[in-house]
Amino acid sequence: MHKILIIDDEENICQSCLKILSKMGWHAEYAVTGYDALKLLEKEPFEVVITDLKMSSMGGMEVLSRVKDLSPDTMVIVITGYATVSSAVEVMKMGALDYLPKPFTPDELRAVVRNALLERDLRIQNRHLRESRKKEATLSHQLIGESPQIKTVINMIKKVAPTDSTVLIYGESGTGKELISRAIHANGMRKEKVFFAVDCGTLSGNLLESELFGYRKGAFTGAHENKKGIFEIADGGTVFLDEISNLSPDVQGKLLRFLETQEFIPLGATSLVKVDLRLILATNRDLKEMVHEGTFREDFYYRIFVYPIMIPPLRERTVDILPIAYHFLEQFRQAMGKHLTGFDEDAVRRLMGYDWPGNARQLRNVIERAVILCEGDVITPKDLPLGGDTDELMEQVPSTNEELKELKKTIRRKAVNKLERDFVLNALTKNEWNVTRAAARVGLQRTNFQNLMKKYGIKRPVAGRS
């Protein structure tokens, strides 16, 4: 049975709250001073404390602070007749979960307590999950999932991390290749040393070579002083080279020599530099096929193909979609200060039924956006930017040219409406819901920006609520 403590120096308010909460089947007690309340809290734990902000002896602010010291898991709700934005912000900063101004209805009280109980359960559940998987979480470095495929990957990381062997990670874009490389580093002998990630697809051959190996003064036009490369800076640690299919044959050859000797010659230098370094490489291409095509060096391929780890795309391990989604939900919910409890059934079906061509990276972006858009306690399909109504319309096949024209207009209108709504929400959240500042930042007059808010029913969230 849930236990709730009410604190108010007006006994009639305490008794009214006691009556309302008891009818819900919850065990409720009350105290008319903060001192009496703390005595009760020292004897037994309460899941939720509802305290008045202004009391004659010990005020609600002090009660809140003392409750958090005594019982960090207790959810505190502050009630008062002195409802101001500043006081709401202050108590929320001090750790209050919610803020309820007097007078309030029985439904409002029940709703805020129900939300507090759900929030408490969620926090405890997440903490237990983190603690029970602490070792595994360190190993997987946020590799979330229950599928046999991801468990195989985690097991492979366990085996190779303590070694100094070269690892080649295969996987589509967004599958988490860098996460795996970081997990290998974090659980290996070099974990106290530097980890350096390099995207080989963003640098040309000559520029990449100078970034990796460094150069000496005068090596080329503009080389006015000596520069250490990434390999020298990361001496003793790990370097992760992503998208190695983009490496030029010359750079492949120099990396091959480095893997054999742990030595390299910076551009413009005449002597070797020796370092102690582990290389982890990754690609989303079939390197063996590239070898057959003559676009990837065969000797380099066989030198790096020591311990390949294959990451399957998200569409091939759908059982992992929901755990990953909840992981991102908790991450963004906390960051944005929202009290979301999960996804409704329709949202779950949409998440599970989607193909996820961008894999976990795309899922992360979708959940972040959903947390921004969601105005309730749970995420619904309308919060998930997966196409929605536009996708459903596009599945309709028109029978005539006139129907085709009308359908195109409808799709265009819906797409523009969705884009406008997301545009306004994005501007507001980035500017802390300051309408004037948000309008100025996006280059609109305040009245035009407000018209867009009105058009899509966008209103500032109430302080302390989702």
PERAPE-V931154 format. One record per residue. N is the residue number from 1. RES is the residue in one small letter. SS is DSSP state (H for helix, E for strand, C for the rest). PSI is psi as a letter, one per 30 degrees, with the letter a starting at -180 (NA if undefined). BURIAL is 1 if it has 16 or more other ideal C-beta (glycine too) atoms within 10 Angstrom, else 0. Layout:
BEGIN
n:res:ss:psi:burial
N:RES:SS:PSI:BURIAL
N:RES:SS:PSI:BURIAL
END
This chain:
BEGIN
n:res:ss:psi:burial
1:m:C:k:0
2:h:C:k:1
3:k:E:k:0
4:i:E:k:1
5:l:E:k:1
6:i:E:k:1
7:i:E:j:1
8:d:C:k:1
9:d:C:f:1
10:e:C:j:0
11:e:H:e:0
12:n:H:e:0
13:i:H:e:1
14:c:H:e:1
15:q:H:e:0
16:s:H:e:1
17:c:H:e:1
18:l:H:e:1
19:k:H:e:0
20:i:H:e:1
21:l:H:e:1
22:s:H:e:0
23:k:C:f:0
24:m:C:f:0
25:g:C:g:0
26:w:C:k:1
27:h:E:j:0
28:a:E:k:1
29:e:E:l:1
30:y:E:l:1
31:a:E:k:1
32:v:C:f:1
33:t:C:l:1
34:g:H:e:1
35:y:H:e:0
36:d:H:e:0
37:a:H:e:1
38:l:H:e:1
39:k:H:e:0
40:l:H:e:1
41:l:H:e:1
42:e:H:f:0
43:k:H:e:0
44:e:C:l:0
45:p:C:k:0
46:f:C:k:1
47:e:C:e:1
48:v:E:k:1
49:v:E:k:1
50:i:E:j:1
51:t:E:k:1
52:d:E:k:1
53:l:C:e:1
54:k:C:j:0
55:m:C:l:1
56:s:C:e:0
57:s:C:c:0
58:m:C:k:1
59:g:C:l:0
60:g:H:e:1
61:m:H:e:1
62:e:H:e:0
63:v:H:e:1
64:l:H:e:1
65:s:H:e:0
66:r:H:e:1
67:v:H:e:1
68:k:H:e:1
69:d:H:e:0
70:l:H:e:0
71:s:C:i:1
72:p:C:f:0
73:d:C:f:0
74:t:C:k:1
75:m:E:k:1
76:v:E:k:1
77:i:E:k:1
78:v:E:k:1
79:i:E:k:1
80:t:E:l:1
81:g:C:f:0
82:y:C:i:0
83:a:C:j:0
84:t:C:l:0
85:v:H:e:0
86:s:H:e:0
87:s:H:e:1
88:a:H:e:1
89:v:H:e:0
90:e:H:e:1
91:v:H:e:1
92:m:H:e:1
93:k:H:e:0
94:m:C:f:0
95:g:C:g:0
96:a:C:k:1
97:l:C:e:1
98:d:E:l:1
99:y:E:k:1
100:l:E:j:1
101:p:E:k:1
102:k:C:k:0
103:p:C:l:0
104:f:C:l:0
105:t:C:l:0
106:p:H:e:0
107:d:H:e:0
108:e:H:e:0
109:l:H:e:1
110:r:H:e:0
111:a:H:e:0
112:v:H:e:1
113:v:H:e:1
114:r:H:e:0
115:n:H:e:1
116:a:H:e:1
117:l:H:e:1
118:l:H:e:0
119:e:H:e:1
120:r:H:e:1
121:d:H:e:0
122:l:H:e:1
123:r:H:e:1
124:i:H:e:0
125:q:H:e:0
126:n:H:e:0
127:r:H:e:0
128:h:H:e:0
129:l:H:e:0
130:r:H:e:0
131:e:H:e:0
132:s:H:f:0
133:r:C:g:0
134:k:H:e:0
135:k:H:e:0
136:e:H:e:0
137:a:H:e:1
138:t:H:e:0
139:l:H:e:1
140:s:H:f:1
141:h:C:h:1
142:q:C:g:0
143:l:C:j:1
144:i:C:k:1
145:g:C:l:1
146:e:C:g:0
147:s:C:l:1
148:p:H:e:0
149:q:H:e:1
150:i:H:e:1
151:k:H:e:0
152:t:H:e:0
153:v:H:e:1
154:i:H:e:1
155:n:H:e:0
156:m:H:e:1
157:i:H:e:1
158:k:H:e:0
159:k:H:e:0
160:v:H:f:1
161:a:H:e:1
162:p:C:f:0
163:t:C:l:0
164:d:C:g:0
165:s:C:k:0
166:t:C:k:1
167:v:E:k:1
168:l:E:j:1
169:i:E:k:1
170:y:E:k:1
171:g:E:l:1
172:e:C:l:1
173:s:C:k:0
174:g:C:g:1
175:t:C:f:1
176:g:C:h:1
177:k:H:e:1
178:e:H:e:1
179:l:H:e:1
180:i:H:e:1
181:s:H:e:1
182:r:H:e:1
183:a:H:e:1
184:i:H:e:1
185:h:H:e:1
186:a:H:f:1
187:n:C:g:1
188:g:C:a:1
189:m:C:f:0
190:r:C:g:1
191:k:C:f:0
192:e:C:f:0
193:k:C:l:1
194:v:C:k:0
195:f:E:k:1
196:f:E:k:1
197:a:E:k:1
198:v:E:k:1
199:d:E:j:0
200:c:C:f:1
201:g:C:f:0
202:t:C:f:0
203:l:C:k:1
204:s:C:l:0
205:g:H:e:0
206:n:H:e:0
207:l:H:e:0
208:l:H:e:1
209:e:H:e:1
210:s:H:e:1
211:e:H:e:1
212:l:H:e:1
213:f:H:f:1
214:g:E:a:1
215:y:E:l:1
216:r:C:l:1
217:k:C:k:0
218:g:C:g:0
219:a:C:e:1
220:f:C:l:0
221:t:C:k:0
222:g:C:f:0
223:a:C:i:0
224:h:C:f:0
225:e:C:l:0
226:n:C:k:0
227:k:E:k:1
228:k:E:k:0
229:g:C:l:1
230:i:H:e:1
231:f:H:e:1
232:e:H:e:1
233:i:H:e:0
234:a:C:g:1
235:d:C:k:0
236:g:C:f:0
237:g:C:b:1
238:t:E:k:1
239:v:E:k:1
240:f:E:j:1
241:l:E:j:1
242:d:E:l:1
243:e:C:h:1
244:i:H:f:1
245:s:H:f:0
246:n:H:f:1
247:l:C:k:1
248:s:C:l:0
249:p:H:e:0
250:d:H:e:0
251:v:H:e:1
252:q:H:e:1
253:g:H:e:0
254:k:H:e:1
255:l:H:e:1
256:l:H:e:1
257:r:H:e:0
258:f:H:e:1
259:l:H:e:1
260:e:H:e:0
261:t:H:f:0
262:q:C:g:1
263:e:E:l:0
264:f:E:l:1
265:i:C:j:1
266:p:C:l:1
267:l:E:k:1
268:g:C:f:0
269:a:C:l:0
270:t:C:f:0
271:s:C:l:0
272:l:C:k:0
273:v:E:k:1
274:k:E:k:0
275:v:C:l:1
276:d:C:j:0
277:l:C:k:1
278:r:E:k:1
279:l:E:k:1
280:i:E:k:1
281:l:E:l:1
282:a:E:l:1
283:t:E:l:1
284:n:C:g:1
285:r:C:l:0
286:d:C:j:0
287:l:H:e:1
288:k:H:e:0
289:e:H:e:0
290:m:H:e:1
291:v:H:e:1
292:h:H:e:0
293:e:H:f:0
294:g:C:g:0
295:t:C:g:0
296:f:C:k:1
297:r:C:k:1
298:e:H:e:0
299:d:H:e:0
300:f:H:e:1
301:y:H:e:1
302:y:H:f:0
303:r:H:e:1
304:i:H:f:1
305:f:C:i:0
306:v:C:e:0
307:y:E:i:1
308:p:E:k:0
309:i:E:k:1
310:m:E:k:0
311:i:E:j:1
312:p:C:k:1
313:p:C:l:1
314:l:H:e:1
315:r:H:f:0
316:e:H:f:0
317:r:C:i:1
318:t:C:f:0
319:v:H:f:0
320:d:H:f:1
321:i:H:e:1
322:l:H:e:1
323:p:H:e:0
324:i:H:e:1
325:a:H:e:1
326:y:H:e:1
327:h:H:e:1
328:f:H:e:1
329:l:H:e:1
330:e:H:e:1
331:q:H:e:0
332:f:H:e:1
333:r:H:e:1
334:q:H:e:0
335:a:H:e:0
336:m:H:f:0
337:g:C:h:0
338:k:C:l:1
339:h:C:i:1
340:l:C:k:1
341:t:C:f:1
342:g:E:a:1
343:f:E:k:1
344:d:C:l:1
345:e:H:e:0
346:d:H:e:0
347:a:H:e:1
348:v:H:e:1
349:r:H:e:0
350:r:H:e:1
351:l:H:e:1
352:m:H:f:0
353:g:H:f:0
354:y:C:l:1
355:d:C:f:0
356:w:C:i:1
357:p:C:f:0
358:g:C:g:1
359:n:H:b:1
360:a:H:e:1
361:r:H:e:0
362:q:H:e:1
363:l:H:e:1
364:r:H:e:1
365:n:H:e:0
366:v:H:e:1
367:i:H:e:1
368:e:H:e:1
369:r:H:e:1
370:a:H:e:1
371:v:H:e:1
372:i:H:e:1
373:l:H:e:1
374:c:C:k:1
375:e:C:g:0
376:g:C:a:0
377:d:C:f:1
378:v:E:l:0
379:i:E:k:1
380:t:C:l:1
381:p:H:e:1
382:k:H:f:0
383:d:H:f:1
384:l:C:j:1
385:p:C:i:0
386:l:C:g:1
387:g:C:e:1
388:g:H:b:1
389:d:H:e:0
390:t:H:e:1
391:d:H:e:0
392:e:H:e:0
393:l:H:e:0
394:m:H:f:0
395:e:C:f:0
396:q:C:k:0
397:v:C:j:0
398:p:C:l:0
399:s:C:f:0
400:t:C:l:0
401:n:H:e:0
402:e:H:e:0
403:e:H:e:0
404:l:H:e:0
405:k:H:e:0
406:e:H:e:0
407:l:H:e:0
408:k:H:e:0
409:k:H:e:0
410:t:H:e:0
411:i:H:e:1
412:r:H:e:0
413:r:H:e:0
414:k:H:e:1
415:a:H:e:0
416:v:H:e:0
417:n:H:e:0
418:k:H:e:1
419:l:H:e:0
420:e:H:e:0
421:r:H:e:1
422:d:H:e:0
423:f:H:e:0
424:v:H:e:1
425:l:H:e:1
426:n:H:e:0
427:a:H:e:1
428:l:H:e:1
429:t:H:e:0
430:k:H:f:0
431:n:C:g:1
432:e:C:h:0
433:w:C:g:0
434:n:C:j:0
435:v:H:e:1
436:t:H:e:0
437:r:H:e:0
438:a:H:e:1
439:a:H:e:1
440:a:H:e:0
441:r:H:e:0
442:v:H:f:1
443:g:C:g:0
444:l:C:l:1
445:q:C:k:0
446:r:H:e:0
447:t:H:e:0
448:n:H:e:0
449:f:H:e:1
450:q:H:e:1
451:n:H:e:0
452:l:H:e:1
453:m:H:e:1
454:k:H:e:0
455:k:H:e:0
456:y:C:g:0
457:g:C:h:0
458:i:C:k:1
459:k:C:l:0
460:r:C:k:0
461:p:C:k:0
462:v:C:k:0
463:a:C:k:1
464:g:C:g:1
465:r:C:l:0
466:s:C:NA:1
END
